[in-house]
Amino acid sequence: MSTLTATTEEPRTTAPERPAYRVTGRRVLSSEWAKLWSLRSTWITLGLGLLFLVAFGLIAASHYKSEIDSGHVGRDRDFATATAVSLSLFGTNFAQLALGVLGVLVTAGEYSTGMIRSTLAAVPRRLPVLWSKATVFGLVALVVATLGAFVAFLFGSGIVSGTPAAMGLSHAGVLRSLLGAGLYLGLVGVIGVALGSLLRSVAGGISVLVASLMLVPGLISLLPSSWQDNISPYLPSNAGESMFALTHDSTTLSPGAGLLVFLCWTALALAGAAYRLVRSDV
């Protein structure tokens, strides 16, 4: 008589497999978008940039109108050739500081708080973080600046209506100038992001930004005239200004050339930031 032996095995409990974590460009962009809007400084500084662009444009247009009404406009050389575009975009120099400073804070702020370690731990390849920060903030700055430029022009052109500076959107070069101002300020934001990542210091990044956009052009004016003519048009601020200037002369670049030069400055800043991000530790 044969006996059958049955072997019983205990059931094995296996944990469900988790999907593999993948770092994709879309996820990095989404992360940087969420971080940007989670900061109170983002809302405040973007609001200031928009306020500067619109408010100073309206102030310039109102002052021009009062000079016209009083018959004193010929005494001011700047107002003598003013247009609705140049008056409305008077606040560009102030708005660029707000947007550029916020760009520096987007990257340098993470280094000051130590959050950059968590960011780079989640994205070990590092460079996608820089590209995502620059893309997200550059697009946000572009939209805000373009909106501000059009709002300032629409109200400013209404103020100077009936004066020699009066212009409409249908006039030649107006639409190009307004879009050029928005693009210039968007690229200033990208440069701010690059400087913050390159210098890893909020104070250092802001100092270099202000110096390159506002102080260096003044120092160049101390050079001999022949040197000024060869150097001045290619400075970041002057090349950027030619992007949205309505008229040009022999001492300024054309809008296309100005855009190309300013893109080169932007690419140079990003290249320096990328090199340090890859080569040096956090």
GULUM-178610 format. One line per field, with one value per atom (N, C-alpha, C): residue in one letter; atom name; x, y, z. Coordinates in steps of 0.2 Angstrom, whole numbers, plus 5000, padded with zeros to 4 digits. Atoms other than C-alpha are relative to their C-alpha. Example, Ala and Ser with C-alpha at 12.3 -4.5 7.8 and 13.67 -1.06 7.14 Angstrom:
! GULUM-178610
rest	(A,A,A,S,S,S) .
atom	(N,CA,C,N,CA,C) .
xx	(5004,5062,5004,4996,5068,4996) .
yy	(4994,4978,5006,4994,4995,5005) .
zz	(5000,5039,5000,4999,5036,5003) .
END
This chain:
! GULUM-178610
rest	(M,M,M,S,S,S,T,T,T,L,L,L,T,T,T,A,A,A,T,T,T,T,T,T,E,E,E,E,E,E,P,P,P,R,R,R,T,T,T,T,T,T,A,A,A,P,P,P,E,E,E,R,R,R,P,P,P,A,A,A,Y,Y,Y,R,R,R,V,V,V,T,T,T,G,G,G,R,R,R,R,R,R,V,V,V,L,L,L,S,S,S,S,S,S,E,E,E,W,W,W,A,A,A,K,K,K,L,L,L,W,W,W,S,S,S,L,L,L,R,R,R,S,S,S,T,T,T,W,W,W,I,I,I,T,T,T,L,L,L,G,G,G,L,L,L,G,G,G,L,L,L,L,L,L,F,F,F,L,L,L,V,V,V,A,A,A,F,F,F,G,G,G,L,L,L,I,I,I,A,A,A,A,A,A,S,S,S,H,H,H,Y,Y,Y,K,K,K,S,S,S,E,E,E,I,I,I,D,D,D,S,S,S,G,G,G,H,H,H,V,V,V,G,G,G,R,R,R,D,D,D,R,R,R,D,D,D,F,F,F,A,A,A,T,T,T,A,A,A,T,T,T,A,A,A,V,V,V,S,S,S,L,L,L,S,S,S,L,L,L,F,F,F,G,G,G,T,T,T,N,N,N,F,F,F,A,A,A,Q,Q,Q,L,L,L,A,A,A,L,L,L,G,G,G,V,V,V,L,L,L,G,G,G,V,V,V,L,L,L,V,V,V,T,T,T,A,A,A,G,G,G,E,E,E,Y,Y,Y,S,S,S,T,T,T,G,G,G,M,M,M,I,I,I,R,R,R,S,S,S,T,T,T,L,L,L,A,A,A,A,A,A,V,V,V,P,P,P,R,R,R,R,R,R,L,L,L,P,P,P,V,V,V,L,L,L,W,W,W,S,S,S,K,K,K,A,A,A,T,T,T,V,V,V,F,F,F,G,G,G,L,L,L,V,V,V,A,A,A,L,L,L,V,V,V,V,V,V,A,A,A,T,T,T,L,L,L,G,G,G,A,A,A,F,F,F,V,V,V,A,A,A,F,F,F,L,L,L,F,F,F,G,G,G,S,S,S,G,G,G,I,I,I,V,V,V,S,S,S,G,G,G,T,T,T,P,P,P,A,A,A,A,A,A,M,M,M,G,G,G,L,L,L,S,S,S,H,H,H,A,A,A,G,G,G,V,V,V,L,L,L,R,R,R,S,S,S,L,L,L,L,L,L,G,G,G,A,A,A,G,G,G,L,L,L,Y,Y,Y,L,L,L,G,G,G,L,L,L,V,V,V,G,G,G,V,V,V,I,I,I,G,G,G,V,V,V,A,A,A,L,L,L,G,G,G,S,S,S,L,L,L,L,L,L,R,R,R,S,S,S,V,V,V,A,A,A,G,G,G,G,G,G,I,I,I,S,S,S,V,V,V,L,L,L,V,V,V,A,A,A,S,S,S,L,L,L,M,M,M,L,L,L,V,V,V,P,P,P,G,G,G,L,L,L,I,I,I,S,S,S,L,L,L,L,L,L,P,P,P,S,S,S,S,S,S,W,W,W,Q,Q,Q,D,D,D,N,N,N,I,I,I,S,S,S,P,P,P,Y,Y,Y,L,L,L,P,P,P,S,S,S,N,N,N,A,A,A,G,G,G,E,E,E,S,S,S,M,M,M,F,F,F,A,A,A,L,L,L,T,T,T,H,H,H,D,D,D,S,S,S,T,T,T,T,T,T,L,L,L,S,S,S,P,P,P,G,G,G,A,A,A,G,G,G,L,L,L,L,L,L,V,V,V,F,F,F,L,L,L,C,C,C,W,W,W,T,T,T,A,A,A,L,L,L,A,A,A,L,L,L,A,A,A,G,G,G,A,A,A,A,A,A,Y,Y,Y,R,R,R,L,L,L,V,V,V,R,R,R,S,S,S,D,D,D,V,V,V) .
atom	(N,CA,C,N,CA,C,N,CA,C,N,CA,C,N,CA,C,N,CA,C,N,CA,C,N,CA,C,N,CA,C,N,CA,C,N,CA,C,N,CA,C,N,CA,C,N,CA,C,N,CA,C,N,CA,C,N,CA,C,N,CA,C,N,CA,C,N,CA,C,N,CA,C,N,CA,C,N,CA,C,N,CA,C,N,CA,C,N,CA,C,N,CA,C,N,CA,C,N,CA,C,N,CA,C,N,CA,C,N,CA,C,N,CA,C,N,CA,C,N,CA,C,N,CA,C,N,CA,C,N,CA,C,N,CA,C,N,CA,C,N,CA,C,N,CA,C,N,CA,C,N,CA,C,N,CA,C,N,CA,C,N,CA,C,N,CA,C,N,CA,C,N,CA,C,N,CA,C,N,CA,C,N,CA,C,N,CA,C,N,CA,C,N,CA,C,N,CA,C,N,CA,C,N,CA,C,N,CA,C,N,CA,C,N,CA,C,N,CA,C,N,CA,C,N,CA,C,N,CA,C,N,CA,C,N,CA,C,N,CA,C,N,CA,C,N,CA,C,N,CA,C,N,CA,C,N,CA,C,N,CA,C,N,CA,C,N,CA,C,N,CA,C,N,CA,C,N,CA,C,N,CA,C,N,CA,C,N,CA,C,N,CA,C,N,CA,C,N,CA,C,N,CA,C,N,CA,C,N,CA,C,N,CA,C,N,CA,C,N,CA,C,N,CA,C,N,CA,C,N,CA,C,N,CA,C,N,CA,C,N,CA,C,N,CA,C,N,CA,C,N,CA,C,N,CA,C,N,CA,C,N,CA,C,N,CA,C,N,CA,C,N,CA,C,N,CA,C,N,CA,C,N,CA,C,N,CA,C,N,CA,C,N,CA,C,N,CA,C,N,CA,C,N,CA,C,N,CA,C,N,CA,C,N,CA,C,N,CA,C,N,CA,C,N,CA,C,N,CA,C,N,CA,C,N,CA,C,N,CA,C,N,CA,C,N,CA,C,N,CA,C,N,CA,C,N,CA,C,N,CA,C,N,CA,C,N,CA,C,N,CA,C,N,CA,C,N,CA,C,N,CA,C,N,CA,C,N,CA,C,N,CA,C,N,CA,C,N,CA,C,N,CA,C,N,CA,C,N,CA,C,N,CA,C,N,CA,C,N,CA,C,N,CA,C,N,CA,C,N,CA,C,N,CA,C,N,CA,C,N,CA,C,N,CA,C,N,CA,C,N,CA,C,N,CA,C,N,CA,C,N,CA,C,N,CA,C,N,CA,C,N,CA,C,N,CA,C,N,CA,C,N,CA,C,N,CA,C,N,CA,C,N,CA,C,N,CA,C,N,CA,C,N,CA,C,N,CA,C,N,CA,C,N,CA,C,N,CA,C,N,CA,C,N,CA,C,N,CA,C,N,CA,C,N,CA,C,N,CA,C,N,CA,C,N,CA,C,N,CA,C,N,CA,C,N,CA,C,N,CA,C,N,CA,C,N,CA,C,N,CA,C,N,CA,C,N,CA,C,N,CA,C,N,CA,C,N,CA,C,N,CA,C,N,CA,C,N,CA,C,N,CA,C,N,CA,C,N,CA,C,N,CA,C,N,CA,C,N,CA,C,N,CA,C,N,CA,C,N,CA,C,N,CA,C,N,CA,C,N,CA,C,N,CA,C,N,CA,C,N,CA,C,N,CA,C,N,CA,C,N,CA,C,N,CA,C,N,CA,C,N,CA,C,N,CA,C,N,CA,C,N,CA,C,N,CA,C,N,CA,C,N,CA,C,N,CA,C,N,CA,C,N,CA,C,N,CA,C,N,CA,C,N,CA,C,N,CA,C,N,CA,C,N,CA,C,N,CA,C,N,CA,C,N,CA,C,N,CA,C,N,CA,C,N,CA,C,N,CA,C,N,CA,C,N,CA,C,N,CA,C,N,CA,C,N,CA,C,N,CA,C,N,CA,C,N,CA,C,N,CA,C,N,CA,C,N,CA,C,N,CA,C,N,CA,C,N,CA,C,N,CA,C,N,CA,C,N,CA,C,N,CA,C,N,CA,C,N,CA,C,N,CA,C,N,CA,C,N,CA,C,N,CA,C,N,CA,C,N,CA,C,N,CA,C,N,CA,C,N,CA,C,N,CA,C,N,CA,C,N,CA,C,N,CA,C,N,CA,C,N,CA,C,N,CA,C,N,CA,C,N,CA,C,N,CA,C) .
xx	(5004,5000,5004,4996,5008,4997,5003,5006,5003,4999,5005,5002,4998,5014,4999,5002,5007,5004,4996,5019,4996,5004,5010,5005,4995,5019,4996,5003,5015,4999,5001,5008,5005,4995,5021,4996,5003,5015,5006,4995,5024,4997,5002,5023,4999,5001,5016,5005,4994,5029,4998,5001,5030,5003,4997,5032,5007,4993,5050,4999,5000,5053,5004,4997,5057,5000,4999,5064,4999,5002,5056,5000,5000,5057,4994,5006,5039,4999,5000,5040,5004,4995,5055,4996,5004,5045,4995,5006,5030,5002,4998,5040,5003,4997,5049,4994,5006,5032,4996,5003,5025,5004,4996,5040,5000,5000,5039,4994,5006,5021,4999,5001,5023,5003,4996,5034,4996,5003,5026,5003,4996,5040,4999,5002,5035,4994,5006,5018,5002,4998,5025,5004,4995,5040,4997,5003,5030,4995,5005,5016,5004,4996,5030,5002,4998,5037,4995,5006,5020,4998,5002,5016,5005,4995,5033,4999,5001,5030,4994,5006,5013,5000,5000,5014,5005,4995,5030,4998,5003,5023,4995,5006,5007,5003,4998,5017,5004,4996,5029,4995,5004,5014,4996,5003,5005,5004,4995,5020,5001,4999,5022,4994,5006,5004,5000,5000,5006,5005,4995,5021,4998,5003,5012,4995,5006,4997,5003,4997,5009,5005,4996,5019,5008,4993,5036,5003,4997,5039,5006,4994,5052,5006,4994,5063,5004,4998,5065,5002,4998,5076,4997,5003,5069,4993,5007,5051,4999,5000,5055,4999,5001,5056,4996,5003,5045,4994,5005,5032,4996,5004,5018,5003,4996,5029,5005,4994,5044,4997,5003,5033,4997,5003,5023,5005,4995,5039,5005,4995,5048,5001,4999,5046,5003,4997,5055,5007,4993,5072,4998,5001,5063,4997,5003,5053,5006,4995,5069,5004,4997,5076,4996,5004,5061,5000,5000,5060,5007,4993,5079,5002,4999,5080,4996,5004,5066,5003,4996,5076,5006,4994,5091,4997,5003,5080,4998,5002,5073,5005,4994,5090,5004,4995,5101,4996,5004,5087,5000,4999,5088,5007,4994,5106,5001,5000,5104,4996,5005,5090,5003,4998,5099,4995,5005,5084,5003,4997,5095,5002,4997,5102,4994,5006,5084,4998,5002,5081,5005,4995,5097,5000,5001,5094,4995,5006,5078,5002,4998,5086,5008,4992,5104,5004,4996,5108,5001,4999,5107,4998,5001,5106,4992,5007,5087,4997,5002,5085,5001,4999,5093,4996,5004,5084,4993,5007,5067,4999,5001,5070,5000,5000,5075,4994,5006,5061,4994,5006,5047,5000,5001,5052,5001,5000,5057,4993,5006,5040,4995,5004,5031,5002,4998,5042,4998,5002,5038,4993,5007,5019,4999,5001,5019,5002,4998,5030,4997,5004,5021,4993,5007,5004,5001,4998,5012,5001,4998,5019,4993,5006,5002,4995,5004,4992,5003,4997,5004,4999,5001,5003,4993,5007,4984,4998,5002,4982,5004,4996,4997,4998,5002,4992,4993,5006,4975,5001,4998,4983,5003,4996,4994,4996,5004,4980,4999,5000,4980,5006,4993,4998,5005,4995,5013,5002,4998,5017,4995,5006,5000,5002,4999,5001,4995,5005,4990,5004,4997,4994,5001,4999,4992,5006,4995,5006,5006,4994,5022,5005,4995,5034,4997,5003,5022,4999,5001,5017,5007,4994,5035,5004,4997,5041,4997,5003,5029,5001,4998,5032,5008,4993,5051,5002,4999,5050,4998,5001,5041,5005,4995,5054,5006,4994,5068,5000,5001,5061,5000,5000,5058,5007,4993,5076,5004,4997,5082,4999,5001,5073,5004,4996,5082,5007,4993,5099,5000,5000,5094,5000,5000,5091,5007,4993,5108,5005,4995,5117,4999,5001,5109,5003,4997,5114,5008,4993,5132,5003,4997,5136,4997,5002,5125,4999,5001,5122,4995,5005,5107,5003,4997,5117,5005,4995,5131,4996,5004,5118,4997,5003,5109,5005,4994,5125,5002,4998,5131,4995,5005,5114,4999,5001,5112,5006,4994,5130,5000,4999,5129,4994,5005,5112,5000,5001,5114,5007,4993,5132,5005,4995,5143,4998,5001,5134,5002,4997,5138,5007,4993,5156,5003,4997,5158,4999,5001,5152,5007,4994,5169,5006,4995,5179,5000,5000,5184,4994,5006,5170,5001,4999,5178,4999,5001,5178,4993,5007,5160,4996,5004,5154,5001,4998,5162,4997,5002,5157,4993,5007,5141,4994,5006,5129,4999,5000,5134,4999,5001,5132,4993,5006,5117,4994,5005,5106,4999,5001,5109,4998,5002,5107,4992,5007,5091,4995,5004,5084,4999,5001,5087,4994,5006,5074,4994,5007,5060,5000,5000,5066,4996,5004,5054,5004,4995,5068,5007,4993,5086,5005,4995,5102,5006,4993,5120,5003,4996,5125,4996,5004,5112,4999,5001,5109,4992,5007,5094,4996,5004,5080,5002,4998,5086,5007,4993,5104,5000,5000,5100,4997,5002,5090,5005,4995,5104,5006,4995,5117,4997,5002,5106,4999,5000,5103,5006,4994,5121,5002,4999,5123,4996,5004,5109,5003,4997,5117,5007,4993,5134,4999,5002,5126,4998,5002,5117,5006,4994,5133,5004,4996,5143,4996,5004,5129,5000,5000,5128,5007,4993,5147,5001,4998,5148,4995,5005,5132,5003,4998,5140,5007,4993,5158,5001,4999,5156,4995,5004,5148,4995,5005,5133,5002) .
yy	(4994,5000,5006,4994,5016,5006,4994,5032,5006,4994,5049,5005,4994,5063,5007,4994,5080,5006,4994,5095,5006,4993,5111,5006,4994,5127,5006,4994,5143,5005,4994,5157,5005,4995,5170,5007,4993,5188,5004,4996,5199,5007,4993,5218,5003,4997,5227,5004,4996,5234,5007,4993,5253,5001,4998,5261,5004,4997,5266,5008,4993,5285,5002,4997,5294,5008,4992,5312,5002,4998,5319,5008,4993,5337,5003,4997,5340,5000,5000,5335,5005,4995,5346,5007,4994,5360,5001,4999,5357,5001,4999,5356,5008,4993,5373,5005,4995,5381,5000,5000,5375,5004,4996,5382,5008,4993,5399,5003,4997,5402,4999,5001,5396,5005,4995,5411,5006,4994,5427,5005,4995,5437,5000,5000,5431,5004,4996,5439,5007,4993,5455,5003,4997,5457,5001,5000,5453,5006,4994,5466,5006,4994,5479,5001,4999,5476,5002,4997,5478,5007,4993,5493,5005,4996,5501,5002,4999,5498,5004,4996,5505,5007,4993,5519,5005,4995,5527,5002,4998,5526,5005,4995,5535,5007,4994,5548,5004,4996,5552,5002,4998,5553,5006,4994,5565,5006,4994,5576,5003,4997,5577,5004,4996,5582,5007,4994,5595,5005,4996,5602,5003,4998,5603,5005,4995,5612,5007,4993,5625,5003,4997,5627,4999,5000,5622,4993,5007,5605,5001,4999,5612,5001,4999,5616,4994,5006,5598,4996,5003,5589,4993,5007,5572,5000,5000,5577,5003,4997,5586,4995,5006,5569,4994,5006,5559,4998,5003,5547,4997,5004,5538,4994,5006,5522,5002,4999,5530,5003,4998,5538,4995,5005,5523,4995,5005,5512,5003,4996,5525,4996,5004,5513,4993,5006,5499,4999,5001,5503,4999,5001,5502,4993,5007,5486,4995,5005,5477,4998,5001,5479,4995,5004,5471,4993,5007,5456,4997,5003,5454,4998,5002,5454,4993,5006,5441,4994,5006,5430,4998,5002,5431,4996,5003,5426,4992,5006,5411,4994,5005,5402,5001,4998,5411,4999,5001,5410,4992,5007,5391,4998,5001,5391,5003,4997,5403,4996,5004,5392,4993,5007,5375,4996,5004,5369,4997,5002,5367,4993,5007,5351,4995,5004,5343,5000,4999,5350,4995,5004,5342,4993,5007,5326,4997,5003,5324,5000,4999,5329,4999,5000,5322,5003,4998,5327,5008,4993,5345,5005,4996,5354,5001,4999,5351,5005,4995,5361,5007,4994,5376,5002,4999,5375,5001,4999,5373,5007,4993,5388,5006,4994,5399,5000,5000,5393,5003,4998,5395,5007,4993,5412,5004,4996,5418,5001,5000,5414,5005,4996,5422,5007,4993,5438,5003,4997,5439,5001,4998,5438,5006,4995,5450,5007,4994,5463,5002,4999,5461,5003,4997,5464,5007,4993,5479,5005,4996,5486,5002,4999,5485,5005,4996,5492,5007,4993,5507,5004,4996,5511,5002,4998,5510,5006,4994,5522,5006,4995,5532,5004,4997,5535,5004,4997,5540,5007,4993,5554,5005,4995,5561,5000,4999,5560,5007,4993,5576,5004,4996,5580,4997,5003,5577,4993,5007,5561,4995,5005,5553,4995,5005,5536,4994,5006,5520,4994,5006,5502,4998,5001,5503,5003,4997,5514,4996,5004,5507,4999,5001,5499,5000,5000,5501,4993,5007,5483,4996,5003,5477,5003,4997,5490,4997,5002,5484,4992,5007,5465,5000,5000,5469,5002,4999,5477,4994,5006,5462,4995,5006,5450,5002,4998,5461,4999,5001,5461,4992,5007,5442,4997,5003,5439,5003,4997,5451,4995,5005,5438,4994,5006,5424,5001,4998,5433,5000,5001,5435,4993,5007,5417,4997,5003,5413,5003,4996,5426,4997,5003,5418,4994,5007,5401,5000,4999,5407,5002,4997,5417,4997,5003,5408,5004,4995,5424,5005,4995,5435,5007,4994,5450,5001,5000,5446,5000,5000,5442,5006,4993,5458,5005,4995,5468,5000,5001,5461,5002,4998,5463,5008,4993,5481,5004,4997,5485,4999,5001,5477,5004,4997,5485,5008,4993,5502,5004,4997,5506,5000,5001,5500,5005,4995,5511,5007,4994,5526,5001,5000,5521,5001,4999,5519,5007,4993,5537,5004,4996,5542,4998,5001,5534,5005,4996,5543,4998,5001,5545,4995,5006,5533,4993,5006,5520,4999,5000,5524,4997,5002,5522,4992,5007,5504,4996,5004,5498,5000,4999,5506,4996,5004,5498,4993,5007,5481,4998,5001,5483,4997,5003,5473,5004,4996,5487,5004,4996,5497,4995,5005,5481,4999,5001,5478,5005,4994,5495,5001,5000,5494,4995,5004,5480,5003,4997,5491,5007,4993,5508,5001,4999,5515,5003,4998,5524,4999,5001,5521,5004,4996,5530,4996,5004,5526,4998,5002,5525,4994,5006,5511,4994,5006,5493,5000,5001,5488,4995,5005,5478,4993,5007,5462,4999,5001,5465,5001,4999,5471,4994,5006,5455,4995,5005,5444,5001,4999,5453,4999,5001,5452,4993,5007,5434,4997,5003,5431,5001,4998,5440,4995,5004,5429,4993,5007,5413,5000,5000,5418,4999,5001,5420,4993,5007,5403,4995,5004,5395,5000,5000,5401,4997,5004,5395,4993,5007,5378,4997,5003,5376,4999,5000,5380,4995,5005,5369,4993,5007,5354,4999,5001,5357,5000,4999,5362,4997,5003,5355,5005,4995,5363,5003) .
zz	(5000,5000,5000,5001,4994,5003,4997,5003,4996,5003,4995,5004,4996,5003,4996,5003,4999,5003,4998,5001,5000,5000,5006,5000,5000,5002,5003,4997,5012,4994,5005,5001,5001,4999,4997,4998,5001,4999,4997,5004,4986,5000,5000,4988,4992,5006,4973,4997,5003,4961,4999,5001,4961,4993,5006,4944,5001,5000,4940,5000,5000,4944,4994,5006,4928,5000,5001,4926,4993,5006,4911,4999,5001,4904,5002,4998,4906,5008,4992,4925,5003,4997,4928,4999,5001,4920,5004,4995,4930,5007,4993,4946,5001,5000,4942,5000,5000,4938,5006,4994,4954,5005,4995,4964,4999,5001,4955,5003,4998,4959,5008,4993,4977,5004,4996,4982,5000,4999,4988,4996,5004,4980,4993,5007,4963,4998,5001,4964,5001,4998,4972,4994,5004,4960,4993,5007,4944,5000,5000,4950,5000,5000,4953,4992,5007,4935,4996,5004,4927,5002,4998,4938,4997,5003,4933,4993,5007,4915,4998,5002,4914,5003,4997,4927,4998,5003,4921,4993,5007,4903,5000,5000,4908,5003,4998,4918,4995,5006,4903,4995,5005,4892,5003,4997,4904,5000,5000,4906,4993,5007,4887,4998,5001,4886,5003,4996,4899,4997,5003,4890,4993,5006,4874,5001,4999,4881,5003,4998,4889,4995,5006,4873,5002,4998,4882,4997,5002,4873,4996,5003,4862,5004,4996,4876,5003,4998,4880,4994,5006,4867,5000,5000,4873,4997,5002,4871,4992,5007,4854,4995,5005,4845,5003,4996,4857,4995,5003,4850,5005,4996,4858,5003,4998,4858,5005,4996,4866,5007,4994,4879,5004,4997,4883,5003,4998,4885,5004,4996,4896,5006,4994,4911,4999,5002,4902,5005,4996,4911,5008,4993,4928,5001,5000,4924,4999,5001,4918,5007,4993,4936,5004,4996,4944,4997,5003,4931,5001,5000,4931,5007,4993,4950,5002,4999,4951,4997,5003,4939,5004,4996,4950,5006,4994,4965,4998,5002,4955,5001,5000,4955,5006,4995,4968,5007,4994,4981,5002,4998,4981,5003,4997,4985,5007,4994,4999,5005,4995,5007,5000,5000,5003,4996,5003,4993,4994,5006,4978,5000,4999,4985,4999,5001,4985,4993,5008,4967,4996,5004,4961,5001,4998,4970,4996,5004,4961,4992,5007,4944,5000,4999,4945,4994,5006,4927,5000,4999,4933,4995,5005,4917,4998,5001,4914,5005,4995,4930,4998,5002,4923,4994,5006,4906,5002,4998,4915,5003,4997,4926,4995,5005,4912,4995,5004,4901,5003,4996,4914,5002,4999,4920,4994,5006,4903,4997,5003,4897,5004,4996,4912,4999,5000,4911,4993,5007,4892,5000,5000,4895,5004,4996,4909,4996,5004,4899,4994,5006,4883,5002,4998,4892,5002,4998,4901,4994,5005,4885,4996,5004,4876,5004,4996,4891,5000,4999,4893,4993,5007,4874,4999,5001,4873,5004,4995,4888,4998,5002,4883,4994,5007,4865,5001,4999,4871,5004,4997,4882,4995,5005,4868,4994,5006,4855,4999,5002,4845,5000,4999,4848,4995,5005,4836,5002,4998,4846,4999,5001,4842,4995,5004,4835,5002,4999,4833,4999,5001,4833,4992,5007,4814,4997,5002,4812,4999,5002,4804,5006,4995,4817,5007,4993,4832,5003,4998,4834,5001,5000,4831,5007,4994,4845,5006,4994,4858,5001,4999,4855,5001,4998,4855,5007,4993,4872,5004,4996,4879,4999,5001,4871,5004,4997,4878,5008,4993,4896,5002,4999,4894,5000,5000,4890,5005,4994,4904,5006,4995,4915,5000,5001,4908,5002,4998,4910,5008,4993,4928,5003,4998,4930,4999,5002,4922,5005,4995,4934,5007,4994,4949,5001,5000,4944,5000,5001,4939,5007,4994,4955,5006,4994,4967,5006,4995,4977,4997,5002,4977,4999,5001,4980,4994,5005,4968,4993,5006,4954,4998,5001,4957,4998,5001,4957,4993,5007,4940,4995,5004,4933,4999,5000,4937,4997,5003,4932,4993,5007,4915,4996,5004,4911,5001,4999,4919,5001,4998,4925,4994,5005,4911,4994,5006,4897,5002,4998,4908,5000,5000,4910,4993,5007,4891,4997,5002,4889,5001,4998,4897,4995,5004,4883,4994,5006,4867,4995,5004,4854,4995,5004,4842,5003,4996,4855,5001,4998,4860,4994,5006,4842,4999,5001,4841,5005,4994,4858,5002,4997,4864,4997,5003,4851,5002,4998,4857,5007,4993,4875,5001,4999,4882,5000,5000,4886,4994,5006,4870,4995,5005,4859,5002,4998,4869,4998,5001,4867,4992,5007,4848,4998,5002,4848,5000,4999,4853,4998,5002,4847,4993,5006,4833,4995,5005,4824,5002,5000,4821,4996,5003,4816,4999,5002,4811,5007,4994,4830,5003,4997,4834,4995,5004,4828,4997,5002,4818,5005,4995,4827,5000,5001,4820,5002,4997,4824,5007,4993,4841,5004,4998,4844,5000,5001,4838,5005,4995,4849,5007,4994,4864,5002,4999,4861,5002,4999,4861,5007,4993,4878,5004,4996,4885,4999,5000,4878,5003,4997,4885,5008,4993,4902,5002,4999,4901,4999,5001,4895,5006,4994,4910,5006,4994,4922,4999,5001,4914,5001,4998,4915,5007,4993,4933,5003,4997,4937,4999,5001,4929,5003,4998,4935,5007,4993,4953,5004,4995,4968,5003,4998,4976,5007) .
END
